[in-house]
Amino acid sequence: MAETRNELETSLESTGHSREDNGSWERYLERRNLVLHFLHSDLSLCNLQHHRNNAELLQKCYFYLEIEPKHVNVRDQNHVVHCTDILQLIDPIRLERMKKVGKNQTEIQLVLLTELLEQLEQGREELSCFVETWDMVTFLSRWDMILQRLSELSQSVKNLHSLQVPGKLYVKHRLVLYAGLRGTGLPDIRVSLYAKRPLFFDRNESVAHKDWAKLKWYTEDQESQLEECELLTKLLTNGSQPGYSRLQQVTSNTCVVQNLQPGSSYEFTIRRAHTATLVFAKWHDSITTPRSHEDPSLTPRRTRVPAQQRLVAKPP
Protein backbone atom coordinates (compact mmCIF):
# COMPACT_ATOMS: atom_id res chain seq x y z
CA MET A 1 0.00 0.00 0.00
CA ALA A 2 2.79 2.39 0.94
CA GLU A 3 4.65 1.47 -2.23
CA THR A 4 1.62 2.26 -4.35
CA ARG A 5 1.21 5.62 -2.60
CA ASN A 6 4.83 6.55 -3.30
CA GLU A 7 4.43 5.67 -6.96
CA LEU A 8 1.32 7.87 -7.19
CA GLU A 9 3.08 10.86 -5.60
CA THR A 10 6.04 10.44 -7.94
CA SER A 11 3.70 10.32 -10.92
CA LEU A 12 1.84 13.47 -9.85
CA GLU A 13 5.10 15.31 -9.26
CA SER A 14 6.37 14.29 -12.68
CA THR A 15 3.14 15.45 -14.27
CA GLY A 16 3.44 18.81 -12.50
CA HIS A 17 6.99 19.32 -13.75
CA SER A 18 5.92 18.34 -17.25
CA ARG A 19 3.11 20.89 -17.28
CA GLU A 20 5.44 23.56 -15.93
CA ASP A 21 8.01 22.77 -18.61
CA ASN A 22 5.34 22.90 -21.29
CA GLY A 23 4.18 26.29 -20.01
CA SER A 24 7.72 27.66 -20.03
CA TRP A 25 8.30 26.36 -23.52
CA GLU A 26 5.09 27.96 -24.78
CA ARG A 27 6.05 31.30 -23.20
CA TYR A 28 9.49 31.02 -24.73
CA LEU A 29 8.12 30.35 -28.23
CA GLU A 30 5.56 33.16 -27.94
CA ARG A 31 8.11 35.73 -26.81
CA ARG A 32 10.76 34.53 -29.25
CA ASN A 33 8.26 34.86 -32.11
CA LEU A 34 7.49 38.40 -30.97
CA VAL A 35 11.16 39.34 -31.33
CA LEU A 36 11.41 37.53 -34.68
CA HIS A 37 8.38 39.43 -35.99
CA PHE A 38 10.04 42.75 -35.10
CA LEU A 39 13.25 41.63 -36.79
CA HIS A 40 11.38 40.59 -39.94
CA SER A 41 9.26 43.75 -40.14
CA ASP A 42 10.54 47.06 -38.76
CA LEU A 43 14.16 45.89 -38.49
CA SER A 44 14.28 43.74 -41.59
CA LEU A 45 17.37 44.07 -43.76
CA CYS A 46 15.17 45.32 -46.59
CA ASN A 47 13.65 48.11 -44.46
CA LEU A 48 16.99 49.15 -43.02
CA GLN A 49 18.50 49.33 -46.50
CA HIS A 50 15.54 51.41 -47.64
CA HIS A 51 16.11 53.86 -44.78
CA ARG A 52 19.85 53.87 -45.50
CA ASN A 53 19.18 54.78 -49.15
CA ASN A 54 16.82 57.57 -48.09
CA ALA A 55 19.40 58.93 -45.65
CA GLU A 56 22.10 58.93 -48.31
CA LEU A 57 19.75 60.71 -50.71
CA LEU A 58 18.85 63.33 -48.10
CA GLN A 59 22.55 64.02 -47.57
CA LYS A 60 22.66 65.06 -51.25
CA CYS A 61 19.43 67.08 -51.27
CA TYR A 62 19.00 70.84 -51.43
CA PHE A 63 17.13 72.33 -48.46
CA TYR A 64 15.09 75.52 -48.65
CA LEU A 65 12.95 77.73 -46.48
CA GLU A 66 9.24 77.41 -47.12
CA ILE A 67 7.66 80.75 -46.19
CA GLU A 68 3.89 80.99 -46.07
CA PRO A 69 1.91 82.87 -47.15
CA LYS A 70 3.89 83.34 -50.35
CA HIS A 71 2.01 86.52 -51.25
CA VAL A 72 0.30 89.27 -49.24
CA ASN A 73 -1.88 92.23 -50.16
CA VAL A 74 -0.16 95.59 -49.72
CA ARG A 75 -1.49 99.12 -50.27
CA ASP A 76 0.63 101.55 -52.23
CA GLN A 77 0.83 105.32 -51.71
CA ASN A 78 -2.42 105.75 -53.63
CA HIS A 79 -4.14 103.17 -51.37
CA VAL A 80 -4.38 100.68 -54.21
CA VAL A 81 -4.01 97.08 -53.04
CA HIS A 82 -1.39 94.94 -54.79
CA CYS A 83 -0.48 91.30 -54.37
CA THR A 84 3.20 91.25 -53.40
CA ASP A 85 5.75 88.46 -52.99
CA ILE A 86 6.40 87.97 -49.28
CA LEU A 87 10.17 87.93 -49.91
CA GLN A 88 10.01 91.56 -50.99
CA LEU A 89 8.71 92.53 -47.55
CA ILE A 90 11.02 90.43 -45.39
CA ASP A 91 13.97 92.12 -43.71
CA PRO A 92 17.09 90.68 -45.48
CA ILE A 93 19.11 90.56 -42.24
CA ARG A 94 16.40 88.63 -40.43
CA LEU A 95 16.01 86.33 -43.40
CA GLU A 96 19.71 85.49 -43.26
CA ARG A 97 19.39 84.70 -39.57
CA MET A 98 16.48 82.40 -40.28
CA LYS A 99 18.49 80.69 -43.02
CA LYS A 100 21.28 80.02 -40.52
CA VAL A 101 18.74 78.50 -38.15
CA GLY A 102 17.45 76.34 -40.99
CA LYS A 103 20.96 75.27 -41.93
CA ASN A 104 21.79 74.30 -38.35
CA GLN A 105 18.55 72.37 -37.98
CA THR A 106 19.16 70.53 -41.25
CA GLU A 107 22.71 69.56 -40.28
CA ILE A 108 21.56 68.32 -36.86
CA GLN A 109 18.71 66.39 -38.43
CA LEU A 110 21.03 64.64 -40.90
CA VAL A 111 23.50 63.73 -38.14
CA LEU A 112 20.72 62.33 -35.96
CA LEU A 113 19.38 60.37 -38.90
CA THR A 114 22.75 58.69 -39.42
CA GLU A 115 23.13 57.95 -35.72
CA LEU A 116 19.64 56.43 -35.49
CA LEU A 117 20.36 54.16 -38.42
CA GLU A 118 23.53 52.94 -36.74
CA GLN A 119 21.61 52.32 -33.50
CA LEU A 120 18.94 50.32 -35.34
CA GLU A 121 21.52 48.23 -37.15
CA GLN A 122 23.28 47.53 -33.85
CA GLY A 123 19.93 46.74 -32.24
CA ARG A 124 19.13 44.24 -34.96
CA GLU A 125 22.41 42.44 -34.28
CA GLU A 126 21.64 42.33 -30.54
CA LEU A 127 18.12 40.93 -30.99
CA SER A 128 19.35 38.39 -33.52
CA CYS A 129 21.94 37.23 -30.99
CA PHE A 130 19.26 36.86 -28.32
CA VAL A 131 17.04 34.57 -30.40
CA GLU A 132 19.85 32.60 -32.03
CA THR A 133 22.23 31.92 -29.14
CA TRP A 134 20.28 32.09 -25.87
CA ASP A 135 18.60 28.97 -24.52
CA MET A 136 15.06 28.99 -23.14
CA VAL A 137 16.05 29.55 -19.50
CA THR A 138 18.37 32.49 -20.31
CA PHE A 139 15.86 34.02 -22.71
CA LEU A 140 12.98 33.92 -20.23
CA SER A 141 15.10 35.11 -17.30
CA ARG A 142 16.19 38.21 -19.26
CA TRP A 143 12.84 38.92 -20.89
CA ASP A 144 12.37 42.25 -19.09
CA MET A 145 15.65 43.49 -20.57
CA ILE A 146 14.65 42.25 -24.04
CA LEU A 147 11.27 43.94 -23.74
CA GLN A 148 12.94 47.22 -22.79
CA ARG A 149 15.24 46.96 -25.78
CA LEU A 150 12.28 46.30 -28.08
CA SER A 151 10.55 49.41 -26.75
CA GLU A 152 13.66 51.56 -27.30
CA LEU A 153 14.16 50.30 -30.84
CA SER A 154 10.49 50.74 -31.69
CA GLN A 155 10.70 54.40 -30.62
CA SER A 156 13.88 54.81 -32.66
CA VAL A 157 12.03 53.56 -35.74
CA LYS A 158 9.33 56.22 -35.18
CA ASN A 159 11.99 58.90 -34.73
CA LEU A 160 13.69 57.74 -37.91
CA HIS A 161 10.52 58.28 -39.92
CA SER A 162 10.03 61.77 -38.51
CA LEU A 163 13.63 62.80 -39.20
CA GLN A 164 13.26 61.95 -42.88
CA VAL A 165 10.80 64.84 -43.25
CA PRO A 166 12.16 68.40 -42.90
CA GLY A 167 10.46 70.15 -39.98
CA LYS A 168 9.06 73.53 -39.06
CA LEU A 169 11.12 76.45 -37.83
CA TYR A 170 10.26 78.65 -34.88
CA VAL A 171 10.05 82.32 -35.86
CA LYS A 172 11.39 84.19 -32.84
CA HIS A 173 11.32 87.68 -34.34
CA ARG A 174 9.19 89.43 -36.94
CA LEU A 175 10.48 88.84 -40.43
CA VAL A 176 8.32 91.46 -42.13
CA LEU A 177 8.94 95.14 -41.44
CA TYR A 178 5.88 97.25 -40.70
CA ALA A 179 7.24 99.98 -42.99
CA GLY A 180 6.71 97.78 -46.02
CA LEU A 181 3.07 97.02 -45.21
CA ARG A 182 1.77 100.60 -45.49
CA GLY A 183 -1.07 100.13 -43.01
CA THR A 184 -1.85 96.56 -44.00
CA GLY A 185 -2.18 94.07 -41.14
CA LEU A 186 0.87 91.99 -40.25
CA PRO A 187 0.46 88.51 -41.80
CA ASP A 188 0.86 85.33 -39.76
CA ILE A 189 4.10 83.99 -41.25
CA ARG A 190 4.94 80.30 -41.02
CA VAL A 191 8.41 79.03 -41.85
CA SER A 192 9.43 75.41 -42.47
CA LEU A 193 12.03 73.45 -44.39
CA TYR A 194 11.58 71.44 -47.55
CA ALA A 195 13.96 69.44 -49.69
CA LYS A 196 14.54 69.07 -53.41
CA ARG A 197 16.27 66.04 -54.80
CA PRO A 198 19.75 66.39 -56.31
CA LEU A 199 20.55 66.41 -60.01
CA PHE A 200 22.38 63.39 -61.43
CA PHE A 201 24.21 63.15 -64.72
CA ASP A 202 22.88 60.48 -67.06
CA ARG A 203 26.04 58.41 -67.55
CA ASN A 204 24.62 56.62 -70.58
CA GLU A 205 23.43 59.69 -72.47
CA SER A 206 26.29 62.07 -71.61
CA VAL A 207 29.14 61.79 -74.11
CA ALA A 208 32.27 63.75 -75.02
CA HIS A 209 33.47 64.33 -78.58
CA LYS A 210 36.73 65.78 -79.82
CA ASP A 211 35.98 69.42 -79.02
CA TRP A 212 32.48 69.36 -77.54
CA ALA A 213 30.35 67.40 -75.09
CA LYS A 214 26.68 66.60 -74.82
CA LEU A 215 25.48 66.41 -71.22
CA LYS A 216 22.19 65.17 -69.82
CA TRP A 217 20.95 65.05 -66.23
CA TYR A 218 17.85 64.07 -64.27
CA THR A 219 16.30 63.80 -60.82
CA GLU A 220 15.16 60.48 -59.37
CA ASP A 221 11.57 61.68 -59.10
CA GLN A 222 11.63 62.88 -62.73
CA GLU A 223 10.39 66.44 -62.13
CA SER A 224 7.81 67.48 -64.69
CA GLN A 225 8.66 71.18 -64.46
CA LEU A 226 12.24 72.00 -65.33
CA GLU A 227 13.92 74.55 -63.08
CA GLU A 228 16.96 76.70 -63.62
CA CYS A 229 20.23 74.98 -62.80
CA GLU A 230 23.92 75.77 -63.09
CA LEU A 231 26.47 73.90 -65.19
CA LEU A 232 30.10 74.44 -64.22
CA THR A 233 32.81 73.51 -66.72
CA LYS A 234 36.43 73.24 -65.52
CA LEU A 235 39.54 72.56 -67.56
CA LEU A 236 41.75 70.14 -65.61
CA THR A 237 45.54 70.48 -65.77
CA ASN A 238 48.21 68.20 -64.29
CA GLY A 239 45.70 65.41 -63.90
CA SER A 240 43.31 67.03 -61.46
CA GLN A 241 44.21 70.68 -60.84
CA PRO A 242 41.54 73.00 -62.29
CA GLY A 243 42.47 75.51 -64.94
CA TYR A 244 39.96 78.02 -66.25
CA SER A 245 36.27 77.48 -65.57
CA ARG A 246 32.96 78.86 -66.77
CA LEU A 247 29.46 78.83 -65.29
CA GLN A 248 26.28 78.87 -67.32
CA GLN A 249 22.61 78.98 -66.39
CA VAL A 250 20.48 76.27 -67.98
CA THR A 251 16.71 75.74 -67.90
CA SER A 252 16.71 72.29 -69.41
CA ASN A 253 17.92 68.76 -68.69
CA THR A 254 20.45 68.75 -71.54
CA CYS A 255 23.27 70.99 -72.70
CA VAL A 256 25.91 70.92 -75.43
CA VAL A 257 29.24 72.45 -74.37
CA GLN A 258 31.25 73.76 -77.31
CA ASN A 259 34.85 74.89 -77.86
CA LEU A 260 36.62 72.28 -75.74
CA GLN A 261 40.35 71.79 -76.24
CA PRO A 262 40.98 68.45 -78.00
CA GLY A 263 42.96 66.05 -75.84
CA SER A 264 42.25 67.94 -72.63
CA SER A 265 40.30 66.72 -69.63
CA TYR A 266 37.25 68.59 -68.35
CA GLU A 267 35.17 68.31 -65.22
CA PHE A 268 31.46 69.09 -65.47
CA THR A 269 29.37 69.80 -62.37
CA ILE A 270 25.59 70.17 -62.33
CA ARG A 271 23.72 71.81 -59.46
CA ARG A 272 20.49 73.61 -58.74
CA ALA A 273 20.58 77.37 -59.11
CA HIS A 274 21.12 79.40 -55.95
CA THR A 275 17.93 81.06 -54.65
CA ALA A 276 17.16 83.47 -51.82
CA THR A 277 15.69 80.69 -49.67
CA LEU A 278 18.42 78.05 -50.12
CA VAL A 279 19.83 77.07 -46.71
CA PHE A 280 21.84 73.88 -47.24
CA ALA A 281 23.50 72.05 -50.14
CA LYS A 282 26.82 70.27 -49.87
CA TRP A 283 26.78 67.73 -52.72
CA HIS A 284 26.81 68.17 -56.49
CA ASP A 285 27.21 65.54 -59.18
CA SER A 286 30.33 65.73 -61.36
CA ILE A 287 31.75 63.80 -64.30
CA THR A 288 35.10 64.08 -66.04
CA THR A 289 36.14 63.55 -69.65
CA PRO A 290 38.98 61.02 -70.12
CA ARG A 291 42.37 62.58 -70.60
CA SER A 292 44.08 61.81 -73.89
CA HIS A 293 47.50 60.13 -73.42
CA GLU A 294 48.63 60.39 -77.04
CA ASP A 295 52.31 61.07 -77.66
CA PRO A 296 52.89 63.47 -80.59
CA SER A 297 55.83 61.36 -81.68
CA LEU A 298 53.59 58.38 -82.30
CA THR A 299 52.17 57.60 -85.67
CA PRO A 300 48.94 59.32 -86.71
CA ARG A 301 47.18 55.96 -86.58
CA ARG A 302 48.02 55.52 -82.91
CA THR A 303 47.27 59.15 -82.02
CA ARG A 304 43.83 59.21 -83.65
CA VAL A 305 41.31 60.64 -81.18
CA PRO A 306 38.11 58.60 -80.91
CA ALA A 307 35.09 60.35 -82.37
CA GLN A 308 33.16 59.84 -79.13
CA GLN A 309 34.21 59.14 -75.54
CA ARG A 310 32.14 58.13 -72.57
CA LEU A 311 32.39 60.43 -69.59
CA VAL A 312 33.85 59.16 -66.33
CA ALA A 313 32.03 59.62 -63.05
CA LYS A 314 33.86 61.55 -60.36
CA PRO A 315 33.76 59.85 -56.95
CA PRO A 316 31.45 61.74 -54.57
C-alpha positions in Angstrom: 0.0 0.0 0.0 2.8 2.4 0.9 4.7 1.5 -2.2 1.6 2.3 -4.4 1.2 5.6 -2.6 4.8 6.6 -3.3 4.4 5.7 -7.0 1.3 7.9 -7.2 3.1 10.9 -5.6 6.0 10.4 -7.9 3.7 10.3 -10.9 1.8 13.5 -9.8 5.1 15.3 -9.3 6.4 14.3 -12.7 3.1 15.4 -14.3 3.4 18.8 -12.5 7.0 19.3 -13.7 5.9 18.3 -17.3 3.1 20.9 -17.3 5.4 23.6 -15.9 8.0 22.8 -18.6 5.3 22.9 -21.3 4.2 26.3 -20.0 7.7 27.7 -20.0 8.3 26.4 -23.5 5.1 28.0 -24.8 6.1 31.3 -23.2 9.5 31.0 -24.7 8.1 30.4 -28.2 5.6 33.2 -27.9 8.1 35.7 -26.8 10.8 34.5 -29.3 8.3 34.9 -32.1 7.5 38.4 -31.0 11.2 39.3 -31.3 11.4 37.5 -34.7 8.4 39.4 -36.0 10.0 42.8 -35.1 13.3 41.6 -36.8 11.4 40.6 -39.9 9.3 43.8 -40.1 10.5 47.1 -38.8 14.2 45.9 -38.5 14.3 43.7 -41.6 17.4 44.1 -43.8 15.2 45.3 -46.6 13.7 48.1 -44.5 17.0 49.1 -43.0 18.5 49.3 -46.5 15.5 51.4 -47.6 16.1 53.9 -44.8 19.8 53.9 -45.5 19.2 54.8 -49.2 16.8 57.6 -48.1 19.4 58.9 -45.6 22.1 58.9 -48.3 19.8 60.7 -50.7 18.9 63.3 -48.1 22.6 64.0 -47.6 22.7 65.1 -51.2 19.4 67.1 -51.3 19.0 70.8 -51.4 17.1 72.3 -48.5 15.1 75.5 -48.7 12.9 77.7 -46.5 9.2 77.4 -47.1 7.7 80.8 -46.2 3.9 81.0 -46.1 1.9 82.9 -47.2 3.9 83.3 -50.3 2.0 86.5 -51.3 0.3 89.3 -49.2 -1.9 92.2 -50.2 -0.2 95.6 -49.7 -1.5 99.1 -50.3 0.6 101.5 -52.2 0.8 105.3 -51.7 -2.4 105.7 -53.6 -4.1 103.2 -51.4 -4.4 100.7 -54.2 -4.0 97.1 -53.0 -1.4 94.9 -54.8 -0.5 91.3 -54.4 3.2 91.3 -53.4 5.7 88.5 -53.0 6.4 88.0 -49.3 10.2 87.9 -49.9 10.0 91.6 -51.0 8.7 92.5 -47.6 11.0 90.4 -45.4 14.0 92.1 -43.7 17.1 90.7 -45.5 19.1 90.6 -42.2 16.4 88.6 -40.4 16.0 86.3 -43.4 19.7 85.5 -43.3 19.4 84.7 -39.6 16.5 82.4 -40.3 18.5 80.7 -43.0 21.3 80.0 -40.5 18.7 78.5 -38.1 17.4 76.3 -41.0 21.0 75.3 -41.9 21.8 74.3 -38.3 18.5 72.4 -38.0 19.2 70.5 -41.2 22.7 69.6 -40.3 21.6 68.3 -36.9 18.7 66.4 -38.4 21.0 64.6 -40.9 23.5 63.7 -38.1 20.7 62.3 -36.0 19.4 60.4 -38.9 22.7 58.7 -39.4 23.1 58.0 -35.7 19.6 56.4 -35.5 20.4 54.2 -38.4 23.5 52.9 -36.7 21.6 52.3 -33.5 18.9 50.3 -35.3 21.5 48.2 -37.2 23.3 47.5 -33.9 19.9 46.7 -32.2 19.1 44.2 -35.0 22.4 42.4 -34.3 21.6 42.3 -30.5 18.1 40.9 -31.0 19.3 38.4 -33.5 21.9 37.2 -31.0 19.3 36.9 -28.3 17.0 34.6 -30.4 19.8 32.6 -32.0 22.2 31.9 -29.1 20.3 32.1 -25.9 18.6 29.0 -24.5 15.1 29.0 -23.1 16.0 29.6 -19.5 18.4 32.5 -20.3 15.9 34.0 -22.7 13.0 33.9 -20.2 15.1 35.1 -17.3 16.2 38.2 -19.3 12.8 38.9 -20.9 12.4 42.3 -19.1 15.6 43.5 -20.6 14.7 42.2 -24.0 11.3 43.9 -23.7 12.9 47.2 -22.8 15.2 47.0 -25.8 12.3 46.3 -28.1 10.6 49.4 -26.7 13.7 51.6 -27.3 14.2 50.3 -30.8 10.5 50.7 -31.7 10.7 54.4 -30.6 13.9 54.8 -32.7 12.0 53.6 -35.7 9.3 56.2 -35.2 12.0 58.9 -34.7 13.7 57.7 -37.9 10.5 58.3 -39.9 10.0 61.8 -38.5 13.6 62.8 -39.2 13.3 61.9 -42.9 10.8 64.8 -43.3 12.2 68.4 -42.9 10.5 70.2 -40.0 9.1 73.5 -39.1 11.1 76.4 -37.8 10.3 78.6 -34.9 10.1 82.3 -35.9 11.4 84.2 -32.8 11.3 87.7 -34.3 9.2 89.4 -36.9 10.5 88.8 -40.4 8.3 91.5 -42.1 8.9 95.1 -41.4 5.9 97.3 -40.7 7.2 100.0 -43.0 6.7 97.8 -46.0 3.1 97.0 -45.2 1.8 100.6 -45.5 -1.1 100.1 -43.0 -1.8 96.6 -44.0 -2.2 94.1 -41.1 0.9 92.0 -40.3 0.5 88.5 -41.8 0.9 85.3 -39.8 4.1 84.0 -41.2 4.9 80.3 -41.0 8.4 79.0 -41.8 9.4 75.4 -42.5 12.0 73.4 -44.4 11.6 71.4 -47.5 14.0 69.4 -49.7 14.5 69.1 -53.4 16.3 66.0 -54.8 19.7 66.4 -56.3 20.5 66.4 -60.0 22.4 63.4 -61.4 24.2 63.2 -64.7 22.9 60.5 -67.1 26.0 58.4 -67.5 24.6 56.6 -70.6 23.4 59.7 -72.5 26.3 62.1 -71.6 29.1 61.8 -74.1 32.3 63.7 -75.0 33.5 64.3 -78.6 36.7 65.8 -79.8 36.0 69.4 -79.0 32.5 69.4 -77.5 30.4 67.4 -75.1 26.7 66.6 -74.8 25.5 66.4 -71.2 22.2 65.2 -69.8 21.0 65.1 -66.2 17.9 64.1 -64.3 16.3 63.8 -60.8 15.2 60.5 -59.4 11.6 61.7 -59.1 11.6 62.9 -62.7 10.4 66.4 -62.1 7.8 67.5 -64.7 8.7 71.2 -64.5 12.2 72.0 -65.3 13.9 74.6 -63.1 17.0 76.7 -63.6 20.2 75.0 -62.8 23.9 75.8 -63.1 26.5 73.9 -65.2 30.1 74.4 -64.2 32.8 73.5 -66.7 36.4 73.2 -65.5 39.5 72.6 -67.6 41.7 70.1 -65.6 45.5 70.5 -65.8 48.2 68.2 -64.3 45.7 65.4 -63.9 43.3 67.0 -61.5 44.2 70.7 -60.8 41.5 73.0 -62.3 42.5 75.5 -64.9 40.0 78.0 -66.2 36.3 77.5 -65.6 33.0 78.9 -66.8 29.5 78.8 -65.3 26.3 78.9 -67.3 22.6 79.0 -66.4 20.5 76.3 -68.0 16.7 75.7 -67.9 16.7 72.3 -69.4 17.9 68.8 -68.7 20.5 68.8 -71.5 23.3 71.0 -72.7 25.9 70.9 -75.4 29.2 72.4 -74.4 31.3 73.8 -77.3 34.8 74.9 -77.9 36.6 72.3 -75.7 40.4 71.8 -76.2 41.0 68.4 -78.0 43.0 66.0 -75.8 42.3 67.9 -72.6 40.3 66.7 -69.6 37.3 68.6 -68.3 35.2 68.3 -65.2 31.5 69.1 -65.5 29.4 69.8 -62.4 25.6 70.2 -62.3 23.7 71.8 -59.5 20.5 73.6 -58.7 20.6 77.4 -59.1 21.1 79.4 -55.9 17.9 81.1 -54.6 17.2 83.5 -51.8 15.7 80.7 -49.7 18.4 78.0 -50.1 19.8 77.1 -46.7 21.8 73.9 -47.2 23.5 72.1 -50.1 26.8 70.3 -49.9 26.8 67.7 -52.7 26.8 68.2 -56.5 27.2 65.5 -59.2 30.3 65.7 -61.4 31.7 63.8 -64.3 35.1 64.1 -66.0 36.1 63.5 -69.6 39.0 61.0 -70.1 42.4 62.6 -70.6 44.1 61.8 -73.9 47.5 60.1 -73.4 48.6 60.4 -77.0 52.3 61.1 -77.7 52.9 63.5 -80.6 55.8 61.4 -81.7 53.6 58.4 -82.3 52.2 57.6 -85.7 48.9 59.3 -86.7 47.2 56.0 -86.6 48.0 55.5 -82.9 47.3 59.1 -82.0 43.8 59.2 -83.6 41.3 60.6 -81.2 38.1 58.6 -80.9 35.1 60.3 -82.4 33.2 59.8 -79.1 34.2 59.1 -75.5 32.1 58.1 -72.6 32.4 60.4 -69.6 33.8 59.2 -66.3 32.0 59.6 -63.1 33.9 61.5 -60.4 33.8 59.8 -57.0 31.5 61.7 -54.6 
